[in-house]
């Protein structure tokens, strides 16, 4: 009798840890492309999904996005078989801060060498600081298939506007994903959808940093990478985005900048770069 080997799945311990730190899980099929969500919703959830849609159809991935309470540890265990590979969507998570305010998941998807170079070394306090390397020490970072490809994740107290590749100049491509308008991001140890021999690799921490000023700093630092017709006012979000709970974590101004013309991004992130400081001003959730 020939035994049929079951398709490999992402370890359940990994999935549960992803859920704990704030990722909004989406199971992917063996091709790491198609969400493996057929039959995932209960009858009540399917009905609600249809009511929430614009086409009277159920959309499980959108349901996961709209309902951060969807996944629980028990549900992850029950649906473990679906996770041949795994991705995440973004936006409001099931996590809250110590005051009960919701936290939102974001990622910068670096897709070009130019943007990687722009962020790799940032001048601060008369020293070169290796921003991407520093982020690998404090938050979840994924190495993608491209040599300079990185996914850097963080949490914030409000939802920002996504930036799409089409808004970038040629050769300066990146995305900042904050909602469900720019697709999913594949998580380690999933395979690449175009290269089954490549597995996404974690090169950061098993935690997600809470950092409210990071979005504005990144947008200001990468302004020259955006097309001229991409009208973006830093911190000025559309009325469609959440404006509640906009507490800024880094507001104690403990650092004096050495040069008045240091980029606005470093001004935002300067507090984060204080050596030895890991208190409530740059908090990490679920560190293990």
C-alpha positions as CSV (number, residue, x, y, z in Angstrom):
1,X,0.0,0.0,0.0
2,X,1.3,3.4,-1.0
3,X,1.1,6.1,1.7
4,X,0.2,9.5,0.5
5,X,2.4,12.1,2.2
6,X,0.4,14.9,3.8
7,X,1.3,18.4,2.6
8,X,3.6,20.2,5.0
9,X,2.2,23.0,7.1
10,X,3.6,25.9,9.1
11,X,4.3,24.6,12.7
12,X,1.3,25.3,14.9
13,X,3.6,26.9,17.6
14,X,4.8,29.4,15.0
15,X,1.2,30.3,14.0
16,X,0.1,30.8,17.6
17,X,3.1,33.0,18.2
18,X,2.3,35.0,15.1
19,X,-1.2,35.5,16.4
20,X,0.0,36.5,19.8
21,X,2.3,39.3,18.6
22,X,-0.4,40.8,16.4
23,X,-0.3,39.3,12.9
24,X,-3.7,38.8,11.2
25,X,-3.2,35.4,9.8
26,X,-4.4,34.3,6.3
27,X,-3.8,30.6,5.4
28,X,-2.2,30.1,2.0
29,X,-2.3,27.0,-0.2
30,X,0.8,25.0,-1.2
31,X,1.4,27.5,-4.1
32,X,1.7,30.3,-1.5
33,X,-0.5,32.3,-3.6
34,X,-4.2,31.3,-3.2
35,X,-5.7,31.9,0.3
36,X,-6.9,28.5,1.6
37,X,-10.1,29.9,3.0
38,X,-12.9,27.8,1.4
39,X,-15.3,26.8,4.2
40,X,-13.4,28.8,6.8
41,X,-16.3,31.0,7.9
42,X,-19.2,29.6,10.0
43,X,-22.7,30.0,8.5
44,X,-23.2,33.1,10.7
45,X,-19.9,34.6,9.6
46,X,-20.7,33.9,6.0
47,X,-24.0,35.7,6.3
48,X,-22.3,38.7,7.9
49,X,-19.6,38.7,5.3
50,X,-22.2,38.9,2.5
51,X,-23.9,41.7,4.3
52,X,-20.7,43.6,4.6
53,X,-19.7,43.1,1.0
54,X,-20.6,45.2,-2.0
55,X,-21.4,42.3,-4.3
56,X,-23.5,40.1,-1.9
57,X,-20.7,37.5,-1.9
58,X,-18.8,36.1,1.1
59,X,-15.1,37.2,1.3
60,X,-13.2,35.3,4.0
61,X,-10.0,37.3,3.7
62,X,-11.9,40.6,4.0
63,X,-13.8,39.1,7.0
64,X,-10.5,38.4,8.7
65,X,-9.4,42.0,8.0
66,X,-12.7,43.5,9.2
67,X,-12.9,41.3,12.4
68,X,-9.6,41.3,14.3
69,X,-11.2,39.0,16.9
70,X,-11.6,36.3,14.2
71,X,-8.6,34.2,15.2
72,X,-8.1,32.7,18.6
73,X,-5.6,30.1,19.7
74,X,-8.2,27.4,19.6
75,X,-9.3,28.4,16.1
76,X,-5.7,28.5,14.9
77,X,-5.3,24.9,16.2
78,X,-8.5,23.8,14.6
79,X,-7.6,25.3,11.2
80,X,-3.9,24.4,11.3
81,X,-4.3,22.1,8.4
82,X,-5.0,25.0,6.1
83,X,-1.6,26.7,6.7
84,X,0.6,25.1,4.0
85,X,1.9,28.7,3.9
86,X,0.9,31.8,5.8
87,X,0.4,35.5,5.2
88,X,-0.9,38.5,7.1
89,X,-3.3,41.3,6.4
90,X,-3.1,44.6,8.1
91,X,-5.0,47.2,10.1
92,X,-6.7,46.9,13.4
93,X,-5.5,43.9,15.4
94,X,-6.9,42.1,18.5
95,X,-4.2,43.8,20.6
96,X,-4.7,46.8,22.8
97,X,-2.4,48.9,24.9
98,X,-2.5,49.2,28.7
99,X,-5.3,51.7,28.4
100,X,-7.4,49.5,26.2
101,X,-6.8,51.5,23.0
102,X,-6.5,49.3,19.8
103,X,-3.3,48.8,17.9
104,X,-2.9,48.7,14.2
105,X,-0.5,46.5,12.1
106,X,1.8,48.1,9.5
107,X,4.7,47.1,7.3
108,X,7.1,48.8,5.0
109,X,7.8,46.5,2.0
110,X,11.2,47.6,0.6
111,X,11.3,46.5,-3.0
112,X,14.2,48.4,-4.6
113,X,17.9,48.9,-3.9
114,X,17.4,52.7,-3.9
115,X,15.0,52.6,-1.0
116,X,17.1,50.1,0.8
117,X,20.1,52.3,0.5
118,X,18.2,55.4,1.6
119,X,17.1,53.6,4.8
120,X,20.2,51.5,5.5
121,X,22.3,54.3,6.9
122,X,20.9,57.4,8.5
123,X,23.0,60.2,9.9
124,X,22.1,61.0,13.5
125,X,23.9,62.7,16.3
126,X,27.1,63.0,14.2
127,X,27.1,59.2,13.7
128,X,25.9,56.8,11.0
129,X,23.1,54.7,12.4
130,X,22.2,51.5,10.5
131,X,18.4,51.8,10.6
132,X,17.5,48.5,9.0
133,X,19.9,46.6,11.1
134,X,18.6,48.4,14.2
135,X,15.1,47.5,13.3
136,X,16.1,43.8,13.1
137,X,17.1,44.0,16.8
138,X,13.8,45.3,18.0
139,X,10.9,44.1,15.8
140,X,9.8,41.6,13.2
141,X,11.7,41.8,9.9
142,X,11.5,39.4,7.0
143,X,14.1,38.8,4.3
144,X,12.4,38.5,0.9
145,X,13.8,36.9,-2.3
146,X,15.5,40.1,-3.5
147,X,18.9,40.8,-2.0
148,X,17.6,44.1,-0.7
149,X,14.0,43.1,0.0
150,X,12.8,43.6,3.5
151,X,9.4,43.6,5.3
152,X,9.7,45.7,8.5
153,X,6.6,45.4,10.8
154,X,5.4,47.7,13.5
155,X,2.2,48.6,15.5
156,X,0.7,52.0,15.9
157,X,-2.2,53.6,17.8
158,X,-4.0,54.8,14.6
159,X,-4.4,53.6,11.1
160,X,-2.5,55.4,8.4
161,X,-2.9,55.7,4.6
162,X,-1.3,52.9,2.6
163,X,1.3,53.8,0.0
164,X,1.3,51.7,-3.2
165,X,4.1,50.9,-5.6
166,X,2.3,52.9,-8.4
167,X,2.9,56.0,-6.4
168,X,6.7,55.6,-6.5
169,X,9.2,56.7,-9.0
170,X,10.8,54.0,-11.3
171,X,13.7,52.3,-9.4
172,X,12.4,53.6,-6.0
173,X,9.7,51.1,-5.4
174,X,8.3,50.4,-1.9
175,X,5.0,50.0,-0.2
176,X,3.6,50.8,3.2
177,X,0.7,48.5,3.9
178,X,-1.7,49.6,6.6
179,X,-5.0,48.1,5.4
180,X,-6.5,45.6,2.9
181,X,-6.0,47.8,-0.2
182,X,-2.4,46.6,-1.0
183,X,-2.7,42.9,-0.6
184,X,-1.1,40.5,1.9
185,X,2.5,40.0,3.1
186,X,3.9,36.5,3.2
187,X,5.4,35.4,6.6
188,X,8.3,33.0,7.2
189,X,8.8,30.1,6.6
190,X,6.5,30.2,3.7
191,X,7.7,29.6,0.2
192,X,7.8,32.3,-2.5
193,X,4.8,32.1,-4.8
194,X,7.1,32.3,-7.9
195,X,10.0,30.3,-6.5
196,X,9.2,27.1,-4.5
197,X,12.9,26.8,-3.6
198,X,12.9,30.1,-1.7
199,X,11.6,30.4,1.8
200,X,10.9,33.7,3.5
201,X,13.3,34.1,6.4
202,X,12.9,35.9,9.7
203,X,15.9,38.2,10.3
204,X,14.4,40.2,13.2
205,X,12.7,39.5,16.5
206,X,9.7,37.5,17.4
207,X,7.9,40.6,18.5
208,X,6.3,43.7,16.9
209,X,7.4,47.1,18.1
210,X,4.8,49.8,19.0
211,X,6.1,53.0,17.4
212,X,3.6,55.8,16.6
213,X,6.1,58.1,14.8
214,X,7.6,55.6,12.4
215,X,5.1,56.1,9.6
216,X,5.6,59.9,9.4
217,X,9.4,59.5,9.6
218,X,9.5,56.9,6.8
219,X,7.3,59.0,4.5
220,X,9.4,62.1,5.1
221,X,12.6,60.2,4.5
222,X,11.3,58.7,1.3
223,X,9.5,61.7,-0.1
224,X,12.0,61.9,-3.0
225,X,11.0,58.3,-4.0
226,X,7.4,59.3,-4.6
227,X,6.0,60.7,-7.9
228,X,5.3,64.4,-8.0
229,X,1.6,63.8,-8.4
230,X,1.5,61.7,-5.2
231,X,0.1,64.2,-2.8
232,X,0.9,63.1,0.7
233,X,0.8,65.3,3.7
234,X,2.6,63.5,6.5
235,X,0.2,62.8,9.4
236,X,-2.8,64.1,7.5
237,X,-4.9,61.0,7.0
238,X,-8.2,60.7,5.1
239,X,-11.4,60.9,7.0
240,X,-11.8,57.2,6.2
241,X,-9.1,56.4,8.7
242,X,-9.2,56.0,12.4
243,X,-8.4,59.2,14.3
244,X,-9.2,57.9,17.8
245,X,-6.5,57.0,20.3
246,X,-3.7,59.1,18.7
247,X,-1.4,59.1,21.7
248,X,2.2,59.7,20.7
249,X,4.6,57.4,22.5
250,X,7.7,59.4,21.9
251,X,6.9,62.8,23.2
252,X,9.4,63.5,26.0
253,X,12.1,65.2,23.8
254,X,15.0,63.7,25.6
255,X,17.5,64.0,22.7
256,X,19.1,67.1,21.4
257,X,19.9,66.8,17.7
258,X,23.5,67.7,16.8
259,X,22.7,69.4,13.5
260,X,19.6,71.5,12.7
261,X,19.3,70.1,9.2
262,X,19.1,66.4,10.3
263,X,16.2,64.9,8.4
264,X,12.7,64.9,10.0
265,X,12.7,61.2,10.1
266,X,15.6,61.1,12.4
267,X,13.9,63.7,14.6
268,X,11.0,61.4,14.8
269,X,13.1,58.3,15.5
270,X,15.8,59.9,17.6
271,X,14.2,58.8,20.9
272,X,14.0,55.2,19.6
273,X,17.8,55.2,19.1
274,X,18.8,55.9,22.6
275,X,21.2,53.2,23.6
276,X,20.0,51.1,26.5
277,X,16.5,52.6,26.6
278,X,13.7,50.0,26.2
279,X,10.9,51.5,28.3
280,X,7.4,52.7,27.6
281,X,8.6,55.1,25.0
282,X,9.5,52.4,22.6
283,X,7.4,49.4,23.9
284,X,7.5,45.9,22.6
285,X,4.5,43.6,23.1
286,X,4.7,39.8,23.8
287,X,8.5,39.5,24.0
288,X,9.4,35.9,24.7
